[in-house]
Amino acid sequence: MSQEETEKELQELFERVGCPGRGWRFDPSILRPEQGLRTMLERHKRAVEIWLRDVRMQYVPTMGPVHFDYIENWDVNALAFESDNHDFVGVYVGAIVTIYGFFGSLLAYPRFLMSIGNPLAEEEWKSDIVDPQQLFRQPKDLARRSFAHLIATIAIVFLFAHEIGHLMNGHVKLLGTKKGMPLLAEFDPTQKTREENLTLQRLEMDADAFAVGQGLTTALGRAGDPNHVFPPDWRQWYGTSRQALFSWTLAIYGFFRLFFKGTVNLDDLDSTNHPPPEHPVEHGTDQRGGVSKEKGAQGIDTTARTNYRGGYEDCGDWTSADYVYAA
C-alpha cells in the first residue's frame, strides 16, 4: 500500500471513530492559501510531526506511528483513541484558535508583562464591557507578538503531548478493555460516578506528567543551544534556563487557567474528571510515572456542535502564525 493510500485509510478511520457527534475531519487545505488560519493549522500539524519524530528518536523509541488530525468544531477539546492497531490524536480547531486568541489578547494589553517589548505600543481596553473584537487582538509590538506566538505554541504542544501521554501510558487501552469506550476525550458533559471522576483525575495528572517531562526537556534543551531555536526572534527568550522556564511556566499556567476557570472546593473534588487547575504542573514536575501501554484507563465520550465551514472565513489576520515549534 502506498503512503497516500495509507494516509487516506487513516483519515477514514479517524472520521469513523473520532468525528461522530463532534464534527467533520477538518482539512486546512480547503481554505484559501492566504488565510491565516490555514497557515496556522498546517504549520502546527507539521510541528506535531517534527515533535513525534524527535520524541520517538530521543526519548520514547517504543512509540509507534500516531495519526494527527483536526476536527471542525469551535469548542475547546481534544481526544485520543486506538483503532486497528493505530494511535490517533484529534484536536478541535476551536482549541487552536482559542489558545492563540487568549495569549495574543494578553500581550496586547499594555499592563501585562511590561518588561516584554514595548508595551506603550499597545492600547488599553476601551471600556469595562467585554467586546468580542477586543478578545482577539494581537499585539502591535513585534516583540510582544513574537512572545505571544511562542507561549501559544508551547501551550498547543503541551496539549498534544498530553494526548500522547494518554496513549503511551495505557489510558486509552484501559478505557477500551474495561469500559468498552472507543476513545478518551478531554471534556465530556456526561454525568459520572465519584469513583469514575477520581480515576479520571489520576489519569489526567498522569498524562500531564508525561507532557511536563517533554515540555521541560524541550525548554531546557533550547536554552542549552538557543542558536538552533527557530524562528530566530524566539532565541531572545532562551538566553538562560531561567528565561526558558519562565516562558514555559507562563504558557502552561495560562493554558490551565484558560481551560479550567475558577477555584475548586476540595470537598467537591470527586465531582469533576479533571484536577484543580493549580495542581497539574506542580504534580507533573514531581512525577514522571505512567501505566504501561499494555494497561489502560477509564473513558469518556463527548458530544459537541458541528460548525459551519464558512465561519472560518472571518478569522482574519490575527491568526497569521509565522511562529511554530520546529527542530
N, C-alpha and C positions, 0 to 999 in steps of 0.2 A: 504494500500500500504506500502511495506517495505521501510526502509531507502534507500536501494540500488536501488529500483525501482524509488523512488522519485528523487534521485540524477541523475539517468540516464535520467529521464524526463526533469530535469532542464538543463542538459548538452545538450539535443536535442533542447530545447528552445533557449539556448544560441547560438548554432550553426545556428539555423534558423533565428534568429533576429540580432545577433551581429556580425556574421562572414562573411556574403556575401560581396564580394568585398574587404575584408580585409585580410583574411587568415583563415586557419583551426583553430578550437579549439585545443590548444596545451596541451597535457598531458605529463608532465615531466617524467612519468614512462617509456616512450618509449626509453629514454636514458639509457645508461649503469649505473649501480649503482655507479660506481667510478667516474663518470663525475661530475665536479664541478658545471656545470650549473643545473643539475638535483637537486643536494643538495640545491643550492641557491633558485631555484623556489619552491621546495617542502617546504622549511623552511619558505619562505615568504607567501606561501598560508596558512600554519599553523599559522603564525603570524597574518594574516588577521583574521582568525577565533577567535584567542585569543582577538584581538583588538575589534572585533564586540561584543564578549561576555561581555567584560569589559565595553564598552561604553553603551551597552544596559542595563546592570545591574546597573551601577552607575550614568549615566548621561541622557540617552535618552531611557527611558523604553518603549516609543511608537514605537521604531524602530522594524520593522518586520524582518523576515529572509532575508538575502542577499546572492545570489549565486555569488561566485567569480571564474573567470577562466582566463586563458591566451589565447592570440591569436598569432598564429605563423606568426609573421611579425617582421622584423628587424627595422622598423621605430619606432619612439617615439610617442606613442599615448595611449589614454585610453578613455573609454566610459562608459556610464551608460544608462540603459533603464528599462522599466517595461513591463512585458508580463504575461498574465494570473494570475494577482494579485501577481506576484512575482517580486522582485527587483533584478537587475543584475549589476555587475561591471566587465568590461573586461579590461585587461592591456596587451599591446603588449609586447612580450618577449624582443623586442629591447629596450623598455623603461627601463626594469630592468637591462639589460646588459650595456646600455649606462650610467646609473647612477652610477653603480659600477665602470665601467671603468673610468669615469670622476673623481670621488673622489679618487680612487686609484692612478691615474696618478698625481693628485695634491700633495698628500702626498709622492709620490715617487720622487718629485722634492725637493732637499735639501734646497733650499732657501725659501720654503713655510712653514710657521708655525714652525720656528726653535726651538721654546720652547717645541714642542711635540717630545718626544722620543729622538733618536739620529739621527739628520739629516745628520751627517757625514757618516752614513752607506749607504746613497742614492747616486745615480750617477747623474751628470749634464747631460743635453741634449747633445748629441754627435755633433749636428750641428743645424743650424738655419732652416734647411729644415724639414718640418713635415714628420716624419716617422711613419706610421701606427702602427708599433710594439711598438714605444715609447708611443703611446696614451693609451695602455692597460697595462702599467706597474703597478705592485703592489709594495708597499713599502717593502724594505728589513728589516727595523727595525720593530720589532714586535709591539711596542707601536704605531708607526705611522700607521701600518697596521690595528691594532685594532681600532684606531680612524677613519681611512678611512671607515671601515666597519660600524662603529657606525653612522657617518653622512650620509652614503649612505642609511642605514636602516631608519633613520629619514626622509630622503627625500622621500623614497618609501612609508612609512606610510602616509606622508603628501599627496602624490598623491592619495592614496586610500581614505583617509579621504575627500579629495576634491570631489571625485566622489560620496561618500556617501552624502556629502553636497548637490550635485545636486538632489539626490533622496529625502533626508529628507526635503529640503527647497522647494520642489514642482516644481523645474525647469523642470524635465523630464515630469511630468504630464501636465504642461502648454504647453510644446513643442508638446505633442501628441494631446491635445484638441484644441489648437489654430492653429497649423500649420500642424497637421497630420503627423508629423515626428516620426519615430519609436524609435529614440534614440538621445542622446546628446553625441557627440564626441568632444574631445579637439581641434583637428586640422583638418581643412577642407578647401580644396582649392576652394570651390565653391564661386563665387562672391556674395556678399551680399549688401543690401542697407545700407545707412548711419544709418537709424533707427534700422535695424537689428543688425548692428555691435555695436551700443551704448547699445542696450538692452542686447546683449550677454556679453558685458563688465560688466554690472551691475550684471548679473548672475554669471559670473566667480569670481568677487570680493566677492559676497555673499558666494559662495562655498569656497573661500579662507578663509573667516572669520570663517566658520564652522571648517575647517581644522586647522586653527591657534588656535582656542579655545581648540580643543582636544590635539594639539601638546604641547601647553604651560602647560596644565593641567598635561600631562604625564611627561614633563621635570621637572616641579617643584615638582611633586609627587615623582619622583626618587630622587631628591636632598633631600627631606624630609626623605627618608628612603633608602639610597643607598645600604644597605645590601641586599635588595631584587632585585637589578638590576642583570640581567643575560644577557650574561656571566659575571663572576666575574671581568675580566680585564676591563670591561666598568665602573666599580664603581669609578675608579680614575677620571673620567670625570664628576662625580656627587657629588663631595665633598662639594660643596656650590651651592647655587642658581645661583650665578654669572657664575660658570663653566657650569652648566646645560643650562643656557640661551645662553651662548656663543656657545656651541655645536649646539643647536637647531637653532640659528640665522644663523650660518655659513652654516648649511645644507640647510636651506630654501633659503638663499640668493644665494648659489651656484646652487640650483635647478632651480630657476627662471632665472639665467644667462645662465644656460645650455639650457633651453627650449626657452628662448626669447633673442636672441642676439641683440647687438647694442642698439642704442638710438632711441627714438620716438619723432618726431616733434609734439608738442602739437596741432599744426594746423591740423594734419592729424590723430587725434585720432579716427575719425569716419571711418577710412579705415581698421581697424583691429577689430577682435572679442575678443581680449584679451587686458587688460590694459597694460601700460608700465611696464617692469619688476621691477622697483623700487617701484611701488605703492602697490602691493597686501599685502605685510607683514605689511606696515605702516597702510593700511586700516584695515587689519584683526585684528591688536592688539587694534584697537579703536572701533570695531563694532562686535556685536555678533548676528546681526539680521538675518532674513530669512523669506521667504514667507512660509505660512503653507503648509503641504504636500498635502492638498486638492487643492492647486493652482498650477501654473506651469509656464513654460518658453518657450522661443524661442528655436528653434532647429537647429542642424546642422547634416549633413551627412558627411561621409568621404569615400574616396577610397584609397586603399593602395596596395602595391605589396605583393603578396603571395610569400613566400620564401621556398627554398628547404630545406627539413628536414636535409639533410646531412650536411648542413652548421654548425649545432650546434656541430659537432664533433671537430671543431677547436677552441673551446673556451679556452681550456687549464686550467692550474692551477690557473690562475688569478681570475677565478670565484669561487674558492673554499671558499664559505662563511660559516665560522664557527660561524658567528655572526648574530643574528636575534633578533628582539624585542620579548620579552616574558614577561608574567605577573610575 
